[in-house]
Amino acid sequence: MYGGPQFVATFFVANFLFALGYVAVGGVHGMQEGSILEAFFFSVQTIGTVGYGAMYPESLAAHS
């Protein structure tokens, strides 16, 4: 079954792990250095394929 609490938890954890990666490598335009919250929201935009607004990747590490 899709959409249950396990799916939501997995989505949250995946975004948090990617956010940690974005904080570690940097290279995201418009994101304050070291901001885990902004990195988390950027990760949600990326994984959710919402599209980029004010923040977007600008380094090879962030693109990867």
PDBQT receptor file of N, H, CA, C and O in Angstrom, charges set to zero:
ATOM      1  N   MET A   1       0.846  -1.185   0.000  1.00  0.00    +0.000 N 
ATOM      2  CA  MET A   1       0.000   0.000   0.000  1.00  0.00    +0.000 C 
ATOM      3  C   MET A   1       0.889   1.245   0.000  1.00  0.00    +0.000 C 
ATOM      4  O   MET A   1       1.845   1.327   0.772  1.00  0.00    +0.000 OA
ATOM      5  N   TYR A   2       0.584   2.187  -0.842  1.00  0.00    +0.000 N 
ATOM      6  H   TYR A   2      -0.192   2.120  -1.469  1.00  0.00    +0.000 HD
ATOM      7  CA  TYR A   2       1.357   3.421  -0.940  1.00  0.00    +0.000 C 
ATOM      8  C   TYR A   2       0.749   4.491  -0.047  1.00  0.00    +0.000 C 
ATOM      9  O   TYR A   2      -0.462   4.519   0.174  1.00  0.00    +0.000 OA
ATOM     10  N   GLY A   3       1.600   5.367   0.460  1.00  0.00    +0.000 N 
ATOM     11  H   GLY A   3       2.583   5.344   0.280  1.00  0.00    +0.000 HD
ATOM     12  CA  GLY A   3       1.129   6.545   1.167  1.00  0.00    +0.000 C 
ATOM     13  C   GLY A   3       0.948   6.385   2.659  1.00  0.00    +0.000 C 
ATOM     14  O   GLY A   3       0.476   7.313   3.316  1.00  0.00    +0.000 OA
ATOM     15  N   GLY A   4       1.302   5.251   3.212  1.00  0.00    +0.000 N 
ATOM     16  H   GLY A   4       1.685   4.497   2.678  1.00  0.00    +0.000 HD
ATOM     17  CA  GLY A   4       1.145   5.052   4.644  1.00  0.00    +0.000 C 
ATOM     18  C   GLY A   4       2.238   5.746   5.436  1.00  0.00    +0.000 C 
ATOM     19  O   GLY A   4       3.114   6.398   4.868  1.00  0.00    +0.000 OA
ATOM     20  N   PRO A   5       2.178   5.599   6.757  1.00  0.00    +0.000 N 
ATOM     21  CA  PRO A   5       3.167   6.235   7.624  1.00  0.00    +0.000 C 
ATOM     22  C   PRO A   5       4.604   5.796   7.314  1.00  0.00    +0.000 C 
ATOM     23  O   PRO A   5       5.539   6.583   7.464  1.00  0.00    +0.000 OA
ATOM     24  N   GLN A   6       4.777   4.556   6.887  1.00  0.00    +0.000 N 
ATOM     25  H   GLN A   6       4.017   3.917   6.765  1.00  0.00    +0.000 HD
ATOM     26  CA  GLN A   6       6.117   4.076   6.550  1.00  0.00    +0.000 C 
ATOM     27  C   GLN A   6       6.668   4.826   5.338  1.00  0.00    +0.000 C 
ATOM     28  O   GLN A   6       7.856   5.147   5.300  1.00  0.00    +0.000 OA
ATOM     29  N   PHE A   7       5.826   5.106   4.357  1.00  0.00    +0.000 N 
ATOM     30  H   PHE A   7       4.861   4.845   4.388  1.00  0.00    +0.000 HD
ATOM     31  CA  PHE A   7       6.244   5.863   3.182  1.00  0.00    +0.000 C 
ATOM     32  C   PHE A   7       6.654   7.280   3.574  1.00  0.00    +0.000 C 
ATOM     33  O   PHE A   7       7.673   7.791   3.109  1.00  0.00    +0.000 OA
ATOM     34  N   VAL A   8       5.860   7.906   4.424  1.00  0.00    +0.000 N 
ATOM     35  H   VAL A   8       5.032   7.492   4.802  1.00  0.00    +0.000 HD
ATOM     36  CA  VAL A   8       6.149   9.275   4.867  1.00  0.00    +0.000 C 
ATOM     37  C   VAL A   8       7.467   9.313   5.627  1.00  0.00    +0.000 C 
ATOM     38  O   VAL A   8       8.290  10.203   5.411  1.00  0.00    +0.000 OA
ATOM     39  N   ALA A   9       7.665   8.349   6.513  1.00  0.00    +0.000 N 
ATOM     40  H   ALA A   9       6.997   7.625   6.689  1.00  0.00    +0.000 HD
ATOM     41  CA  ALA A   9       8.907   8.294   7.282  1.00  0.00    +0.000 C 
ATOM     42  C   ALA A   9      10.110   8.071   6.361  1.00  0.00    +0.000 C 
ATOM     43  O   ALA A   9      11.154   8.699   6.541  1.00  0.00    +0.000 OA
ATOM     44  N   THR A  10       9.967   7.193   5.390  1.00  0.00    +0.000 N 
ATOM     45  H   THR A  10       9.119   6.684   5.244  1.00  0.00    +0.000 HD
ATOM     46  CA  THR A  10      11.059   6.924   4.444  1.00  0.00    +0.000 C 
ATOM     47  C   THR A  10      11.383   8.172   3.633  1.00  0.00    +0.000 C 
ATOM     48  O   THR A  10      12.556   8.480   3.419  1.00  0.00    +0.000 OA
ATOM     49  N   PHE A  11      10.362   8.893   3.177  1.00  0.00    +0.000 N 
ATOM     50  H   PHE A  11       9.410   8.642   3.351  1.00  0.00    +0.000 HD
ATOM     51  CA  PHE A  11      10.551  10.127   2.421  1.00  0.00    +0.000 C 
ATOM     52  C   PHE A  11      11.279  11.160   3.273  1.00  0.00    +0.000 C 
ATOM     53  O   PHE A  11      12.198  11.820   2.789  1.00  0.00    +0.000 OA
ATOM     54  N   PHE A  12      10.878  11.309   4.541  1.00  0.00    +0.000 N 
ATOM     55  H   PHE A  12      10.131  10.773   4.934  1.00  0.00    +0.000 HD
ATOM     56  CA  PHE A  12      11.504  12.262   5.442  1.00  0.00    +0.000 C 
ATOM     57  C   PHE A  12      12.977  11.913   5.671  1.00  0.00    +0.000 C 
ATOM     58  O   PHE A  12      13.846  12.781   5.587  1.00  0.00    +0.000 OA
ATOM     59  N   VAL A  13      13.250  10.648   5.960  1.00  0.00    +0.000 N 
ATOM     60  H   VAL A  13      12.544   9.943   6.029  1.00  0.00    +0.000 HD
ATOM     61  CA  VAL A  13      14.625  10.213   6.230  1.00  0.00    +0.000 C 
ATOM     62  C   VAL A  13      15.495  10.383   4.987  1.00  0.00    +0.000 C 
ATOM     63  O   VAL A  13      16.630  10.849   5.092  1.00  0.00    +0.000 OA
ATOM     64  N   ALA A  14      14.990  10.020   3.828  1.00  0.00    +0.000 N 
ATOM     65  H   ALA A  14      14.068   9.642   3.743  1.00  0.00    +0.000 HD
ATOM     66  CA  ALA A  14      15.762  10.170   2.588  1.00  0.00    +0.000 C 
ATOM     67  C   ALA A  14      16.110  11.640   2.350  1.00  0.00    +0.000 C 
ATOM     68  O   ALA A  14      17.248  11.960   2.004  1.00  0.00    +0.000 OA
ATOM     69  N   ASN A  15      15.146  12.524   2.532  1.00  0.00    +0.000 N 
ATOM     70  H   ASN A  15      14.222  12.264   2.813  1.00  0.00    +0.000 HD
ATOM     71  CA  ASN A  15      15.403  13.951   2.338  1.00  0.00    +0.000 C 
ATOM     72  C   ASN A  15      16.397  14.480   3.362  1.00  0.00    +0.000 C 
ATOM     73  O   ASN A  15      17.240  15.315   3.035  1.00  0.00    +0.000 OA
ATOM     74  N   PHE A  16      16.304  14.002   4.591  1.00  0.00    +0.000 N 
ATOM     75  H   PHE A  16      15.619  13.324   4.856  1.00  0.00    +0.000 HD
ATOM     76  CA  PHE A  16      17.233  14.445   5.620  1.00  0.00    +0.000 C 
ATOM     77  C   PHE A  16      18.660  13.997   5.300  1.00  0.00    +0.000 C 
ATOM     78  O   PHE A  16      19.607  14.760   5.491  1.00  0.00    +0.000 OA
ATOM     79  N   LEU A  17      18.817  12.757   4.812  1.00  0.00    +0.000 N 
ATOM     80  H   LEU A  17      18.047  12.137   4.657  1.00  0.00    +0.000 HD
ATOM     81  CA  LEU A  17      20.152  12.265   4.456  1.00  0.00    +0.000 C 
ATOM     82  C   LEU A  17      20.734  13.059   3.293  1.00  0.00    +0.000 C 
ATOM     83  O   LEU A  17      21.916  13.404   3.309  1.00  0.00    +0.000 OA
ATOM     84  N   PHE A  18      19.921  13.352   2.290  1.00  0.00    +0.000 N 
ATOM     85  H   PHE A  18      18.961  13.072   2.276  1.00  0.00    +0.000 HD
ATOM     86  CA  PHE A  18      20.405  14.168   1.182  1.00  0.00    +0.000 C 
ATOM     87  C   PHE A  18      20.726  15.588   1.652  1.00  0.00    +0.000 C 
ATOM     88  O   PHE A  18      21.681  16.197   1.170  1.00  0.00    +0.000 OA
ATOM     89  N   ALA A  19      19.940  16.117   2.583  1.00  0.00    +0.000 N 
ATOM     90  H   ALA A  19      19.164  15.622   2.975  1.00  0.00    +0.000 HD
ATOM     91  CA  ALA A  19      20.208  17.445   3.135  1.00  0.00    +0.000 C 
ATOM     92  C   ALA A  19      21.574  17.477   3.817  1.00  0.00    +0.000 C 
ATOM     93  O   ALA A  19      22.326  18.439   3.662  1.00  0.00    +0.000 OA
ATOM     94  N   LEU A  20      21.892  16.429   4.567  1.00  0.00    +0.000 N 
ATOM     95  H   LEU A  20      21.282  15.647   4.692  1.00  0.00    +0.000 HD
ATOM     96  CA  LEU A  20      23.213  16.351   5.191  1.00  0.00    +0.000 C 
ATOM     97  C   LEU A  20      24.309  16.370   4.123  1.00  0.00    +0.000 C 
ATOM     98  O   LEU A  20      25.349  17.003   4.298  1.00  0.00    +0.000 OA
ATOM     99  N   GLY A  21      24.063  15.675   3.029  1.00  0.00    +0.000 N 
ATOM    100  H   GLY A  21      23.218  15.160   2.886  1.00  0.00    +0.000 HD
ATOM    101  CA  GLY A  21      25.034  15.682   1.928  1.00  0.00    +0.000 C 
ATOM    102  C   GLY A  21      25.201  17.061   1.319  1.00  0.00    +0.000 C 
ATOM    103  O   GLY A  21      26.324  17.483   1.043  1.00  0.00    +0.000 OA
ATOM    104  N   TYR A  22      24.091  17.776   1.102  1.00  0.00    +0.000 N 
ATOM    105  H   TYR A  22      23.178  17.433   1.326  1.00  0.00    +0.000 HD
ATOM    106  CA  TYR A  22      24.168  19.123   0.532  1.00  0.00    +0.000 C 
ATOM    107  C   TYR A  22      24.896  20.073   1.475  1.00  0.00    +0.000 C 
ATOM    108  O   TYR A  22      25.653  20.930   1.019  1.00  0.00    +0.000 OA
ATOM    109  N   VAL A  23      24.682  19.936   2.780  1.00  0.00    +0.000 N 
ATOM    110  H   VAL A  23      24.068  19.239   3.151  1.00  0.00    +0.000 HD
ATOM    111  CA  VAL A  23      25.400  20.771   3.738  1.00  0.00    +0.000 C 
ATOM    112  C   VAL A  23      26.891  20.443   3.688  1.00  0.00    +0.000 C 
ATOM    113  O   VAL A  23      27.727  21.343   3.769  1.00  0.00    +0.000 OA
ATOM    114  N   ALA A  24      27.225  19.173   3.555  1.00  0.00    +0.000 N 
ATOM    115  H   ALA A  24      26.546  18.442   3.488  1.00  0.00    +0.000 HD
ATOM    116  CA  ALA A  24      28.628  18.750   3.548  1.00  0.00    +0.000 C 
ATOM    117  C   ALA A  24      29.379  19.241   2.315  1.00  0.00    +0.000 C 
ATOM    118  O   ALA A  24      30.511  19.712   2.424  1.00  0.00    +0.000 OA
ATOM    119  N   VAL A  25      28.750  19.132   1.134  1.00  0.00    +0.000 N 
ATOM    120  H   VAL A  25      27.830  18.750   1.046  1.00  0.00    +0.000 HD
ATOM    121  CA  VAL A  25      29.463  19.485  -0.104  1.00  0.00    +0.000 C 
ATOM    122  C   VAL A  25      29.232  20.918  -0.537  1.00  0.00    +0.000 C 
ATOM    123  O   VAL A  25      30.040  21.471  -1.283  1.00  0.00    +0.000 OA
ATOM    124  N   GLY A  26      28.145  21.536  -0.086  1.00  0.00    +0.000 N 
ATOM    125  H   GLY A  26      27.489  21.087   0.521  1.00  0.00    +0.000 HD
ATOM    126  CA  GLY A  26      27.844  22.904  -0.516  1.00  0.00    +0.000 C 
ATOM    127  C   GLY A  26      27.475  22.938  -1.982  1.00  0.00    +0.000 C 
ATOM    128  O   GLY A  26      27.013  21.944  -2.541  1.00  0.00    +0.000 OA
ATOM    129  N   GLY A  27      27.681  24.093  -2.605  1.00  0.00    +0.000 N 
ATOM    130  H   GLY A  27      28.056  24.901  -2.151  1.00  0.00    +0.000 HD
ATOM    131  CA  GLY A  27      27.439  24.215  -4.030  1.00  0.00    +0.000 C 
ATOM    132  C   GLY A  27      25.991  24.417  -4.413  1.00  0.00    +0.000 C 
ATOM    133  O   GLY A  27      25.616  24.165  -5.558  1.00  0.00    +0.000 OA
ATOM    134  N   VAL A  28      25.158  24.873  -3.469  1.00  0.00    +0.000 N 
ATOM    135  H   VAL A  28      25.463  25.078  -2.538  1.00  0.00    +0.000 HD
ATOM    136  CA  VAL A  28      23.760  25.166  -3.776  1.00  0.00    +0.000 C 
ATOM    137  C   VAL A  28      23.580  26.671  -3.679  1.00  0.00    +0.000 C 
ATOM    138  O   VAL A  28      23.701  27.253  -2.601  1.00  0.00    +0.000 OA
ATOM    139  N   HIS A  29      23.292  27.294  -4.809  1.00  0.00    +0.000 N 
ATOM    140  H   HIS A  29      23.194  26.821  -5.685  1.00  0.00    +0.000 HD
ATOM    141  CA  HIS A  29      23.107  28.744  -4.855  1.00  0.00    +0.000 C 
ATOM    142  C   HIS A  29      21.869  29.130  -4.056  1.00  0.00    +0.000 C 
ATOM    143  O   HIS A  29      20.813  28.516  -4.206  1.00  0.00    +0.000 OA
ATOM    144  N   GLY A  30      21.997  30.144  -3.209  1.00  0.00    +0.000 N 
ATOM    145  H   GLY A  30      22.855  30.643  -3.087  1.00  0.00    +0.000 HD
ATOM    146  CA  GLY A  30      20.863  30.649  -2.448  1.00  0.00    +0.000 C 
ATOM    147  C   GLY A  30      20.681  29.980  -1.098  1.00  0.00    +0.000 C 
ATOM    148  O   GLY A  30      19.790  30.362  -0.339  1.00  0.00    +0.000 OA
ATOM    149  N   MET A  31      21.505  28.992  -0.783  1.00  0.00    +0.000 N 
ATOM    150  H   MET A  31      22.228  28.682  -1.400  1.00  0.00    +0.000 HD
ATOM    151  CA  MET A  31      21.395  28.306   0.502  1.00  0.00    +0.000 C 
ATOM    152  C   MET A  31      22.462  28.857   1.440  1.00  0.00    +0.000 C 
ATOM    153  O   MET A  31      23.634  28.946   1.076  1.00  0.00    +0.000 OA
ATOM    154  N   GLN A  32      22.047  29.227   2.648  1.00  0.00    +0.000 N 
ATOM    155  H   GLN A  32      21.095  29.155   2.944  1.00  0.00    +0.000 HD
ATOM    156  CA  GLN A  32      23.015  29.699   3.634  1.00  0.00    +0.000 C 
ATOM    157  C   GLN A  32      23.930  28.552   4.019  1.00  0.00    +0.000 C 
ATOM    158  O   GLN A  32      23.477  27.424   4.213  1.00  0.00    +0.000 OA
ATOM    159  N   GLU A  33      25.207  28.839   4.129  1.00  0.00    +0.000 N 
ATOM    160  H   GLU A  33      25.575  29.756   3.971  1.00  0.00    +0.000 HD
ATOM    161  CA  GLU A  33      26.188  27.815   4.466  1.00  0.00    +0.000 C 
ATOM    162  C   GLU A  33      25.865  27.184   5.819  1.00  0.00    +0.000 C 
ATOM    163  O   GLU A  33      25.710  27.882   6.821  1.00  0.00    +0.000 OA
ATOM    164  N   GLY A  34      25.765  25.858   5.831  1.00  0.00    +0.000 N 
ATOM    165  H   GLY A  34      25.890  25.291   5.017  1.00  0.00    +0.000 HD
ATOM    166  CA  GLY A  34      25.517  25.126   7.064  1.00  0.00    +0.000 C 
ATOM    167  C   GLY A  34      24.065  25.043   7.491  1.00  0.00    +0.000 C 
ATOM    168  O   GLY A  34      23.779  24.517   8.567  1.00  0.00    +0.000 OA
ATOM    169  N   SER A  35      23.136  25.544   6.685  1.00  0.00    +0.000 N 
ATOM    170  H   SER A  35      23.368  25.972   5.812  1.00  0.00    +0.000 HD
ATOM    171  CA  SER A  35      21.720  25.536   7.055  1.00  0.00    +0.000 C 
ATOM    172  C   SER A  35      21.085  24.193   6.698  1.00  0.00    +0.000 C 
ATOM    173  O   SER A  35      20.788  23.933   5.532  1.00  0.00    +0.000 OA
ATOM    174  N   ILE A  36      20.882  23.352   7.692  1.00  0.00    +0.000 N 
ATOM    175  H   ILE A  36      21.123  23.564   8.639  1.00  0.00    +0.000 HD
ATOM    176  CA  ILE A  36      20.282  22.039   7.453  1.00  0.00    +0.000 C 
ATOM    177  C   ILE A  36      18.823  22.183   7.019  1.00  0.00    +0.000 C 
ATOM    178  O   ILE A  36      18.334  21.381   6.223  1.00  0.00    +0.000 OA
ATOM    179  N   LEU A  37      18.125  23.198   7.535  1.00  0.00    +0.000 N 
ATOM    180  H   LEU A  37      18.523  23.850   8.182  1.00  0.00    +0.000 HD
ATOM    181  CA  LEU A  37      16.719  23.395   7.164  1.00  0.00    +0.000 C 
ATOM    182  C   LEU A  37      16.585  23.766   5.686  1.00  0.00    +0.000 C 
ATOM    183  O   LEU A  37      15.745  23.209   4.981  1.00  0.00    +0.000 OA
ATOM    184  N   GLU A  38      17.401  24.694   5.222  1.00  0.00    +0.000 N 
ATOM    185  H   GLU A  38      18.084  25.147   5.795  1.00  0.00    +0.000 HD
ATOM    186  CA  GLU A  38      17.356  25.069   3.810  1.00  0.00    +0.000 C 
ATOM    187  C   GLU A  38      17.789  23.898   2.925  1.00  0.00    +0.000 C 
ATOM    188  O   GLU A  38      17.222  23.682   1.854  1.00  0.00    +0.000 OA
ATOM    189  N   ALA A  39      18.785  23.151   3.373  1.00  0.00    +0.000 N 
ATOM    190  H   ALA A  39      19.246  23.326   4.243  1.00  0.00    +0.000 HD
ATOM    191  CA  ALA A  39      19.228  21.977   2.618  1.00  0.00    +0.000 C 
ATOM    192  C   ALA A  39      18.112  20.941   2.554  1.00  0.00    +0.000 C 
ATOM    193  O   ALA A  39      17.935  20.289   1.526  1.00  0.00    +0.000 OA
ATOM    194  N   PHE A  40      17.362  20.783   3.634  1.00  0.00    +0.000 N 
ATOM    195  H   PHE A  40      17.506  21.313   4.469  1.00  0.00    +0.000 HD
ATOM    196  CA  PHE A  40      16.236  19.849   3.649  1.00  0.00    +0.000 C 
ATOM    197  C   PHE A  40      15.175  20.269   2.633  1.00  0.00    +0.000 C 
ATOM    198  O   PHE A  40      14.679  19.438   1.871  1.00  0.00    +0.000 OA
ATOM    199  N   PHE A  41      14.830  21.550   2.622  1.00  0.00    +0.000 N 
ATOM    200  H   PHE A  41      15.233  22.224   3.241  1.00  0.00    +0.000 HD
ATOM    201  CA  PHE A  41      13.822  22.026   1.670  1.00  0.00    +0.000 C 
ATOM    202  C   PHE A  41      14.305  21.895   0.232  1.00  0.00    +0.000 C 
ATOM    203  O   PHE A  41      13.521  21.580  -0.664  1.00  0.00    +0.000 OA
ATOM    204  N   PHE A  42      15.607  22.139   0.008  1.00  0.00    +0.000 N 
ATOM    205  H   PHE A  42      16.244  22.394   0.735  1.00  0.00    +0.000 HD
ATOM    206  CA  PHE A  42      16.170  21.946  -1.329  1.00  0.00    +0.000 C 
ATOM    207  C   PHE A  42      16.075  20.484  -1.736  1.00  0.00    +0.000 C 
ATOM    208  O   PHE A  42      15.772  20.173  -2.888  1.00  0.00    +0.000 OA
ATOM    209  N   SER A  43      16.333  19.593  -0.794  1.00  0.00    +0.000 N 
ATOM    210  H   SER A  43      16.579  19.845   0.141  1.00  0.00    +0.000 HD
ATOM    211  CA  SER A  43      16.233  18.166  -1.071  1.00  0.00    +0.000 C 
ATOM    212  C   SER A  43      14.799  17.768  -1.415  1.00  0.00    +0.000 C 
ATOM    213  O   SER A  43      14.580  16.963  -2.321  1.00  0.00    +0.000 OA
ATOM    214  N   VAL A  44      13.829  18.321  -0.704  1.00  0.00    +0.000 N 
ATOM    215  H   VAL A  44      14.006  18.975   0.031  1.00  0.00    +0.000 HD
ATOM    216  CA  VAL A  44      12.414  18.034  -1.002  1.00  0.00    +0.000 C 
ATOM    217  C   VAL A  44      12.076  18.504  -2.416  1.00  0.00    +0.000 C 
ATOM    218  O   VAL A  44      11.392  17.801  -3.160  1.00  0.00    +0.000 OA
ATOM    219  N   GLN A  45      12.560  19.704  -2.788  1.00  0.00    +0.000 N 
ATOM    220  H   GLN A  45      13.115  20.276  -2.184  1.00  0.00    +0.000 HD
ATOM    221  CA  GLN A  45      12.316  20.207  -4.146  1.00  0.00    +0.000 C 
ATOM    222  C   GLN A  45      12.914  19.271  -5.182  1.00  0.00    +0.000 C 
ATOM    223  O   GLN A  45      12.305  19.010  -6.220  1.00  0.00    +0.000 OA
ATOM    224  N   THR A  46      14.109  18.768  -4.899  1.00  0.00    +0.000 N 
ATOM    225  H   THR A  46      14.604  18.980  -4.056  1.00  0.00    +0.000 HD
ATOM    226  CA  THR A  46      14.810  17.916  -5.854  1.00  0.00    +0.000 C 
ATOM    227  C   THR A  46      14.154  16.543  -5.966  1.00  0.00    +0.000 C 
ATOM    228  O   THR A  46      13.839  16.093  -7.067  1.00  0.00    +0.000 OA
ATOM    229  N   ILE A  47      13.949  15.874  -4.827  1.00  0.00    +0.000 N 
ATOM    230  H   ILE A  47      14.205  16.239  -3.932  1.00  0.00    +0.000 HD
ATOM    231  CA  ILE A  47      13.369  14.529  -4.854  1.00  0.00    +0.000 C 
ATOM    232  C   ILE A  47      11.916  14.569  -5.326  1.00  0.00    +0.000 C 
ATOM    233  O   ILE A  47      11.458  13.663  -6.022  1.00  0.00    +0.000 OA
ATOM    234  N   GLY A  48      11.201  15.617  -4.945  1.00  0.00    +0.000 N 
ATOM    235  H   GLY A  48      11.573  16.353  -4.379  1.00  0.00    +0.000 HD
ATOM    236  CA  GLY A  48       9.794  15.741  -5.352  1.00  0.00    +0.000 C 
ATOM    237  C   GLY A  48       9.617  16.264  -6.763  1.00  0.00    +0.000 C 
ATOM    238  O   GLY A  48       8.487  16.393  -7.232  1.00  0.00    +0.000 OA
ATOM    239  N   THR A  49      10.699  16.565  -7.444  1.00  0.00    +0.000 N 
ATOM    240  H   THR A  49      11.617  16.460  -7.062  1.00  0.00    +0.000 HD
ATOM    241  CA  THR A  49      10.712  17.120  -8.800  1.00  0.00    +0.000 C 
ATOM    242  C   THR A  49       9.794  18.329  -8.944  1.00  0.00    +0.000 C 
ATOM    243  O   THR A  49       9.140  18.511  -9.970  1.00  0.00    +0.000 OA
ATOM    244  N   VAL A  50       9.759  19.151  -7.897  1.00  0.00    +0.000 N 
ATOM    245  H   VAL A  50      10.291  19.003  -7.064  1.00  0.00    +0.000 HD
ATOM    246  CA  VAL A  50       8.938  20.364  -7.922  1.00  0.00    +0.000 C 
ATOM    247  C   VAL A  50       9.553  21.401  -8.842  1.00  0.00    +0.000 C 
ATOM    248  O   VAL A  50       8.839  22.167  -9.490  1.00  0.00    +0.000 OA
ATOM    249  N   GLY A  51      10.855  21.426  -8.900  1.00  0.00    +0.000 N 
ATOM    250  H   GLY A  51      11.435  20.804  -8.374  1.00  0.00    +0.000 HD
ATOM    251  CA  GLY A  51      11.563  22.404  -9.720  1.00  0.00    +0.000 C 
ATOM    252  C   GLY A  51      12.295  23.374  -8.827  1.00  0.00    +0.000 C 
ATOM    253  O   GLY A  51      11.963  23.522  -7.651  1.00  0.00    +0.000 OA
ATOM    254  N   TYR A  52      13.280  24.026  -9.376  1.00  0.00    +0.000 N 
ATOM    255  H   TYR A  52      13.550  23.905 -10.331  1.00  0.00    +0.000 HD
ATOM    256  CA  TYR A  52      14.108  24.927  -8.594  1.00  0.00    +0.000 C 
ATOM    257  C   TYR A  52      13.568  26.337  -8.668  1.00  0.00    +0.000 C 
ATOM    258  O   TYR A  52      13.070  26.781  -9.702  1.00  0.00    +0.000 OA
ATOM    259  N   GLY A  53      13.677  27.027  -7.556  1.00  0.00    +0.000 N 
ATOM    260  H   GLY A  53      14.081  26.666  -6.716  1.00  0.00    +0.000 HD
ATOM    261  CA  GLY A  53      13.285  28.429  -7.482  1.00  0.00    +0.000 C 
ATOM    262  C   GLY A  53      14.519  29.267  -7.203  1.00  0.00    +0.000 C 
ATOM    263  O   GLY A  53      15.369  29.453  -8.073  1.00  0.00    +0.000 OA
ATOM    264  N   ALA A  54      14.606  29.770  -5.980  1.00  0.00    +0.000 N 
ATOM    265  H   ALA A  54      13.915  29.619  -5.273  1.00  0.00    +0.000 HD
ATOM    266  CA  ALA A  54      15.715  30.632  -5.595  1.00  0.00    +0.000 C 
ATOM    267  C   ALA A  54      16.985  29.831  -5.340  1.00  0.00    +0.000 C 
ATOM    268  O   ALA A  54      18.083  30.381  -5.426  1.00  0.00    +0.000 OA
ATOM    269  N   MET A  55      16.859  28.539  -5.029  1.00  0.00    +0.000 N 
ATOM    270  H   MET A  55      15.967  28.092  -4.959  1.00  0.00    +0.000 HD
ATOM    271  CA  MET A  55      18.035  27.703  -4.786  1.00  0.00    +0.000 C 
ATOM    272  C   MET A  55      18.191  26.722  -5.938  1.00  0.00    +0.000 C 
ATOM    273  O   MET A  55      17.214  26.154  -6.424  1.00  0.00    +0.000 OA
ATOM    274  N   TYR A  56      19.426  26.533  -6.364  1.00  0.00    +0.000 N 
ATOM    275  H   TYR A  56      20.220  26.994  -5.968  1.00  0.00    +0.000 HD
ATOM    276  CA  TYR A  56      19.708  25.575  -7.421  1.00  0.00    +0.000 C 
ATOM    277  C   TYR A  56      21.164  25.127  -7.304  1.00  0.00    +0.000 C 
ATOM    278  O   TYR A  56      22.006  25.870  -6.798  1.00  0.00    +0.000 OA
ATOM    279  N   PRO A  57      21.460  23.907  -7.774  1.00  0.00    +0.000 N 
ATOM    280  CA  PRO A  57      22.834  23.417  -7.672  1.00  0.00    +0.000 C 
ATOM    281  C   PRO A  57      23.756  24.175  -8.625  1.00  0.00    +0.000 C 
ATOM    282  O   PRO A  57      23.390  24.477  -9.761  1.00  0.00    +0.000 OA
ATOM    283  N   GLU A  58      24.968  24.476  -8.132  1.00  0.00    +0.000 N 
ATOM    284  H   GLU A  58      25.264  24.230  -7.209  1.00  0.00    +0.000 HD
ATOM    285  CA  GLU A  58      25.911  25.176  -9.001  1.00  0.00    +0.000 C 
ATOM    286  C   GLU A  58      27.302  24.563  -8.954  1.00  0.00    +0.000 C 
ATOM    287  O   GLU A  58      28.239  25.125  -9.522  1.00  0.00    +0.000 OA
ATOM    288  N   SER A  59      27.457  23.426  -8.291  1.00  0.00    +0.000 N 
ATOM    289  H   SER A  59      26.696  22.969  -7.829  1.00  0.00    +0.000 HD
ATOM    290  CA  SER A  59      28.753  22.752  -8.289  1.00  0.00    +0.000 C 
ATOM    291  C   SER A  59      28.555  21.311  -8.758  1.00  0.00    +0.000 C 
ATOM    292  O   SER A  59      27.439  20.791  -8.738  1.00  0.00    +0.000 OA
ATOM    293  N   LEU A  60      29.626  20.685  -9.172  1.00  0.00    +0.000 N 
ATOM    294  H   LEU A  60      30.532  21.107  -9.188  1.00  0.00    +0.000 HD
ATOM    295  CA  LEU A  60      29.566  19.298  -9.619  1.00  0.00    +0.000 C 
ATOM    296  C   LEU A  60      29.086  18.397  -8.481  1.00  0.00    +0.000 C 
ATOM    297  O   LEU A  60      28.294  17.481  -8.702  1.00  0.00    +0.000 OA
ATOM    298  N   ALA A  61      29.563  18.654  -7.278  1.00  0.00    +0.000 N 
ATOM    299  H   ALA A  61      30.206  19.398  -7.098  1.00  0.00    +0.000 HD
ATOM    300  CA  ALA A  61      29.157  17.840  -6.129  1.00  0.00    +0.000 C 
ATOM    301  C   ALA A  61      27.659  17.957  -5.857  1.00  0.00    +0.000 C 
ATOM    302  O   ALA A  61      27.002  16.951  -5.588  1.00  0.00    +0.000 OA
ATOM    303  N   ALA A  62      27.116  19.156  -5.922  1.00  0.00    +0.000 N 
ATOM    304  H   ALA A  62      27.649  19.974  -6.140  1.00  0.00    +0.000 HD
ATOM    305  CA  ALA A  62      25.682  19.341  -5.689  1.00  0.00    +0.000 C 
ATOM    306  C   ALA A  62      24.852  18.719  -6.811  1.00  0.00    +0.000 C 
ATOM    307  O   ALA A  62      23.791  18.148  -6.558  1.00  0.00    +0.000 OA
ATOM    308  N   HIS A  63      25.328  18.827  -8.033  1.00  0.00    +0.000 N 
ATOM    309  H   HIS A  63      26.190  19.290  -8.239  1.00  0.00    +0.000 HD
ATOM    310  CA  HIS A  63      24.627  18.204  -9.157  1.00  0.00    +0.000 C 
ATOM    311  C   HIS A  63      24.627  16.673  -9.036  1.00  0.00    +0.000 C 
ATOM    312  O   HIS A  63      23.652  16.010  -9.390  1.00  0.00    +0.000 OA
ATOM    313  N   SER A  64      25.713  16.143  -8.541  1.00  0.00    +0.000 N 
ATOM    314  H   SER A  64      26.505  16.681  -8.254  1.00  0.00    +0.000 HD
ATOM    315  CA  SER A  64      25.841  14.683  -8.400  1.00  0.00    +0.000 C 
ATOM    316  C   SER A  64      24.921  14.176  -7.332  1.00  0.00    +0.000 C 
ATOM    317  O   SER A  64      24.885  12.974  -7.066  1.00  0.00    +0.000 OA
TER     318      SER A  64
